[in-house]
């Protein structure tokens, strides 16, 4: 098989006249950690359900691990649905082992794997607890471990970070990064940009069922002009004449922002400040955040997405 773990070609999903997904094409290479970003209602969950063959596309085709249906390769897939939920009376270890046996592991291997995973991610003390006694964060971790217990090649996580406190978010990130280190392919959807920023190699931004961007995090950042912020009591007007400067804007109380042309070096602005001189109280040349990229791409719909 080729090096693509997942391919979508012009996939559309109609509900009556409503286009939930609209001509979406996507190629995810084996071993990639891909973020699937978009506001709520953008079509992320619908797309994931089509990838898993829970829903059928209206038009277009999907190839998963070289097969024309996820059902043919289901033992090689892991899936965490957006609606989290566990069998309340089962013990934590047995939930993980149960899902592993559904994917082909023997009962003995499944049990061993469940305890290994619980120990590895700091849940060993909860192995015998009934899932109804677990906190939300603990329960969600157990559910993620259940979805990867059979060591799938392709893992699809729908909003894995939603509703988790920061400590449990960190553990979730660790689980994702461990899978990636072992050469697994991971696709996770989120509307919280910070996770994508820390984790992804590449990302696709979707709104109203269409892909607005598909590429590396670095390429995404280049969609937003770089800006430099600084504070000074001097007049920085001479900076307007520099070749890399697209604009100089007063922010009030001695704070200024320089907008740079593509490819311009923020350090050149700093150098010019020394030479003019413009005496600086502070100078910040941070890269654009994915949040800024997202707002630029998605516009008004970004207001509907929650950022924490």
C-alpha positions in Angstrom: 0.0 0.0 0.0 1.1 3.6 -0.6 2.1 6.0 2.1 -1.4 7.4 2.7 -3.2 6.3 5.7 -6.4 8.1 4.7 -7.7 9.7 1.5 -10.9 11.6 0.9 -11.7 12.6 -2.7 -14.4 15.3 -3.2 -16.5 14.0 -0.4 -19.9 15.6 0.0 -22.7 14.8 2.5 -26.2 16.2 1.9 -29.1 16.2 4.3 -31.9 17.4 2.1 -30.6 20.7 0.7 -28.1 21.2 3.6 -24.5 20.5 2.7 -22.9 19.2 5.9 -19.7 18.4 4.0 -19.0 20.1 0.7 -16.4 18.6 -1.7 -13.8 17.8 0.9 -10.5 16.3 -0.2 -7.9 15.2 2.2 -4.7 13.1 2.2 -3.2 12.0 5.5 0.2 10.3 5.2 1.1 7.3 7.4 2.7 8.4 10.7 1.3 12.0 10.5 -0.3 13.8 13.4 -3.1 15.7 11.8 -5.3 18.3 13.4 -8.9 18.7 12.1 -9.9 22.2 13.1 -13.1 24.1 12.8 -15.9 25.8 14.7 -18.8 23.8 16.1 -21.1 22.7 13.2 -18.3 22.9 10.6 -18.7 19.3 9.5 -15.9 17.6 11.5 -18.0 14.9 13.2 -19.9 14.2 10.0 -16.6 13.7 8.1 -15.2 11.4 10.8 -18.4 9.3 10.7 -18.0 9.0 6.9 -14.3 8.0 7.3 -15.5 5.2 9.7 -18.3 4.1 7.4 -20.9 4.9 10.0 -22.3 7.4 7.5 -22.2 7.1 3.7 -21.0 10.1 1.6 -23.6 11.4 -0.9 -20.8 11.7 -3.4 -17.0 11.2 -3.4 -14.9 8.3 -2.2 -12.8 7.5 0.9 -9.9 5.1 1.3 -8.8 4.0 4.8 -5.5 2.1 5.2 -5.8 1.2 1.5 -9.4 -0.2 1.8 -12.5 1.2 0.3 -14.4 0.8 3.7 -13.2 1.3 7.3 -15.2 -1.8 8.1 -12.7 -4.0 6.2 -9.8 -2.7 8.3 -11.6 -2.1 11.6 -9.2 -4.1 13.7 -6.5 -1.7 12.6 -8.5 1.4 13.5 -9.1 3.2 16.8 -11.9 5.7 17.4 -12.9 7.9 20.3 -16.4 9.4 19.6 -17.4 12.9 20.5 -20.1 11.6 22.8 -18.1 10.1 25.6 -19.6 7.4 27.7 -18.7 4.1 29.5 -20.5 1.1 30.8 -21.2 2.3 34.3 -20.9 -1.0 36.2 -17.7 -2.3 34.5 -14.3 -1.9 36.1 -11.8 0.4 34.4 -9.5 -2.4 33.4 -12.3 -4.6 32.0 -13.7 -1.8 29.8 -10.2 -1.5 28.2 -9.9 -5.2 27.9 -13.4 -5.6 26.5 -12.7 -3.2 23.6 -9.4 -4.9 22.9 -11.1 -8.3 22.5 -13.6 -6.8 20.1 -10.6 -5.8 18.0 -9.1 -9.4 18.0 -6.9 -9.6 21.1 -7.2 -12.8 23.2 -8.7 -12.3 26.7 -5.4 -12.8 28.4 -3.5 -10.4 26.1 -6.4 -7.8 26.5 -6.2 -8.0 30.3 -2.4 -7.6 30.3 -2.6 -4.7 27.9 -5.3 -3.0 30.0 -3.2 -3.1 33.1 -0.1 -1.9 31.2 -1.9 1.1 29.8 -3.5 2.0 33.1 0.0 1.9 34.8 1.7 3.8 32.0 -0.7 6.8 32.3 -0.9 6.9 36.0 -4.3 5.2 36.5 -3.1 1.9 38.1 -4.8 2.7 41.4 -8.1 3.0 39.5 -7.9 -0.3 37.6 -10.5 -2.0 39.9 -12.8 1.0 40.2 -16.2 0.9 38.5 -16.3 3.5 35.8 -19.3 5.2 37.4 -17.0 6.1 40.3 -14.4 7.8 38.1 -14.2 11.6 37.6 -15.0 12.9 34.1 -11.3 13.3 33.3 -10.5 9.8 34.5 -13.4 8.3 32.6 -12.3 10.0 29.4 -8.8 8.7 29.8 -10.1 5.2 30.3 -12.2 5.6 27.1 -9.2 6.8 25.1 -7.1 3.8 26.3 -9.9 1.5 25.4 -9.9 3.0 21.8 -6.1 2.3 21.4 -5.7 -0.9 23.5 -5.4 -3.0 20.3 -2.5 -0.8 19.1 -4.3 0.5 16.0 -2.4 1.9 13.0 -4.8 4.8 12.5 -6.5 6.5 15.4 -9.3 9.0 15.1 -10.1 11.1 18.1 -13.2 13.4 18.0 -12.8 16.3 20.4 -10.5 14.3 22.8 -9.7 17.4 24.9 -13.3 18.7 25.4 -14.3 19.0 29.1 -10.9 18.0 30.5 -9.1 20.0 33.2 -5.5 21.1 32.3 -3.8 18.1 34.1 -6.0 15.6 32.1 -5.4 17.6 28.9 -1.7 17.1 29.4 -2.1 13.3 29.9 -4.3 13.2 26.7 -1.5 15.1 24.8 1.0 12.6 26.1 -1.1 9.7 24.9 -1.3 11.3 21.4 2.4 12.0 21.3 3.3 8.4 22.3 1.2 7.0 19.5 2.9 9.3 17.0 6.4 8.4 18.3 5.5 4.8 17.5 4.7 5.6 13.9 0.9 5.5 14.3 -1.3 7.9 12.3 -3.5 10.2 14.4 -6.3 12.5 13.3 -7.9 14.5 16.0 -10.6 17.1 15.8 -10.7 20.1 18.0 -11.9 23.7 18.2 -9.3 24.6 20.9 -6.3 25.9 18.9 -3.6 25.5 21.6 -3.7 21.7 21.4 -3.3 21.8 17.6 -0.5 24.3 18.0 1.5 22.0 20.4 0.7 18.6 18.7 0.2 18.8 15.0 2.5 18.3 12.0 -0.2 19.4 9.7 -3.7 20.6 10.0 -6.8 21.1 8.0 -9.2 23.9 8.8 -12.8 23.3 7.9 -15.8 25.6 8.0 -19.3 25.1 6.6 -18.1 21.7 5.3 -15.3 23.0 3.2 -11.6 22.9 3.7 -10.2 26.4 4.0 -6.6 25.4 4.6 -4.6 22.1 4.5 -0.9 22.2 5.3 1.8 22.5 7.9 1.5 24.6 11.1 4.3 26.9 9.7 2.4 27.5 6.4 -0.8 28.3 8.4 1.1 30.9 10.4 2.3 32.5 7.2 -1.3 33.3 6.3 -1.3 36.0 8.9 1.1 39.0 8.5 3.8 39.0 11.1 3.6 41.8 13.6 6.1 43.3 16.1 4.9 45.1 19.2 7.0 47.5 21.2 6.8 50.3 23.7 8.7 53.5 23.5 8.5 57.1 24.7 10.2 58.2 21.4 8.6 58.9 18.0 9.0 55.7 15.9 7.8 57.3 12.6 11.2 56.7 10.9 10.4 53.0 11.0 7.7 53.5 8.3 10.5 54.0 5.7 12.0 50.5 6.2 11.7 48.1 3.4 10.0 45.3 5.3 7.4 47.5 7.0 3.8 47.3 5.7 2.4 49.6 8.4 3.0 51.3 11.8 0.0 51.6 14.1 -0.2 53.4 17.4 -1.8 51.3 20.1 -2.0 54.1 22.7 0.1 55.0 25.8 3.5 54.6 24.0 2.6 51.1 22.5 3.1 50.5 18.8 2.6 47.7 16.3 4.6 47.2 13.1 3.0 45.0 10.4 5.6 43.3 8.3 5.7 42.3 4.7 6.0 38.6 3.9 9.5 37.4 4.6 10.6 40.5 6.5 12.8 39.8 9.5 11.5 41.2 12.8 15.2 41.5 14.0 15.7 44.2 11.3 13.1 46.3 13.1 15.0 45.8 16.4 18.3 46.8 14.7 16.7 49.9 13.2 15.4 50.9 16.6 19.0 50.9 18.0 20.3 52.9 15.0 17.6 55.6 14.7 17.5 55.5 17.9 14.1 54.6 19.2 14.6 53.7 22.9 12.6 50.6 23.7 10.8 49.7 27.0 9.7 46.4 25.5 9.9 44.5 22.2 7.9 41.5 21.1 8.2 39.7 17.8 6.0 36.6 18.5 4.8 34.5 15.7 1.1 34.6 14.8 -0.9 32.1 16.8 -3.1 29.5 15.3 -6.0 31.4 16.9 -5.2 34.4 14.7 -4.9 32.2 11.6 -8.2 30.5 12.5 -10.0 33.9 12.9 -8.6 35.1 9.6 -9.7 32.0 7.8 -13.1 31.4 9.4 -14.1 35.0 10.1 -17.4 35.4 11.8 -17.8 31.7 12.4 -14.8 31.8 14.7 -16.9 33.7 17.2 -19.0 30.6 17.6 -16.0 28.5 18.4 -14.9 28.4 22.0 -11.3 29.3 22.9 -10.0 28.5 26.4 
